[in-house]
Amino acid sequence: MLDEKSLSVFREAGFRVHQRDGKAKLVKGRCEVHLSPVSRTLDMRIPVVRIDRQGALPKRVTDYLSDRNGNHRGPGQFEIEGNMIWYRALLGPEDRPEDVATRACGAVEKIGPKILNLLK
């Protein structure tokens, strides 16, 4: 699913494309989107912030992420995996991949600094 034709739409949308091991990484500005094919669709994951996992995250952070995920105001949701907060978007059948990637980057650029402030 990550062939040259499918990746060309991202290049046309202004992303740089890096491929490796059947996966791809898109870069636009300071945003990087990790692409993985998942049963006829694409999984898009954006690293938001690396976190110190010596103990639980502050409640204000988890509450904020839950609230943002509950609002459904973007193409994806925030997830905590290991020592990273990710923004993850799955493409629907009618979605244009380049639009979802652009909107996901916009969401992270807007919300990322707020998450960093809550982690202080």
ABEGO torsion letter per residue (X at the ends): XBBAAAAAAAAAAGBBBBBBGGBBBBBBEABBBBBBBBGGBBBBBBBABBBBABEBBBAAAAAAAAAAAAAGABABBBBBBEABBBBBBBBBAABBAAAAAAAAAAAAAAAAAAAAAAAX
